[in-house]
Amino acid sequence: MSAEPPASRPAAPPQPAKAAAAAAAAAAAAGKTAKAPDAGRRSERSRRAILDAALALLGEVGYNKLTIEAVAARAGVGKQTIYRWWPSKAAVLLDASLALAGEPDAEGGWAWLPDTGDLAADLKLVLRARVDEFNDERYEAPARALTAVGATDPEVGARFTERLLEPQFALYEDRLRTAREAGQLAPDTDLRLTVEMLLGPLTYRWVLRTGPLTHAFTDALVDAVLGGVAGGTTAGVGKVTA
């Protein structure tokens, strides 16, 4: 009498560890390994959204009514995300203004002033661009807010000067230094004083609205300042002669 074949047994359920290992091996073999989220890219998107939201809200409600809560809601981030990067709304606004204007060493910003060999023409070109910025409502609102806050808050004023104004002043000084070395300005010309003589009246007219801010005004300002530092005449100022 022949023996009956042993009864078949149900297959044992796969072990979790073995199943996970098998799945990982299969995914790797198929080249389907998942990429880790790029935290840096996500942070930069959030930062950009916050700066854009701050500028947009500033134009809508003004600086006094601008709040971190409103910026966070507009940017789609948590309030603590903003406070992790900035101590105050003024600090947010400063970075937003820097991003809007373009840092001097960043793409889109002035890395140096033009040097065509004609100092007067170069300065007129740059100051005309500054007038256009002052007359641009996107730039005007944050710039006026920072100017006002900086005048009453020494800490904000110091950061505003250090991060925005001083780098710009340095560019003007470099261009004037080149002109002085080329003999286009007197050897004892005070470069910083000359820069402030150029920018001071422009800023004064913009802040106090004492008159129209035009290209004609800045052209006349350049002629007057260079006429003074060049001994009363702008004839030949900035033009390199062989």
Secondary structure as UniProt FT lines:
FT   HELIX           16..29
FT   TURN            30..31
FT   HELIX           39..61
FT   TURN            63..65
FT   HELIX           68..75
FT   HELIX           79..85
FT   HELIX           89..101
FT   TURN            104..105
FT   TURN            107..108
FT   HELIX           119..134
FT   HELIX           137..152
FT   HELIX           154..160
FT   HELIX           161..165
FT   HELIX           166..181
FT   TURN            182..183
FT   TURN            187..188
FT   HELIX           191..208
FT   HELIX           215..229
FT   TURN            230..231
FT   TURN            235..238
//
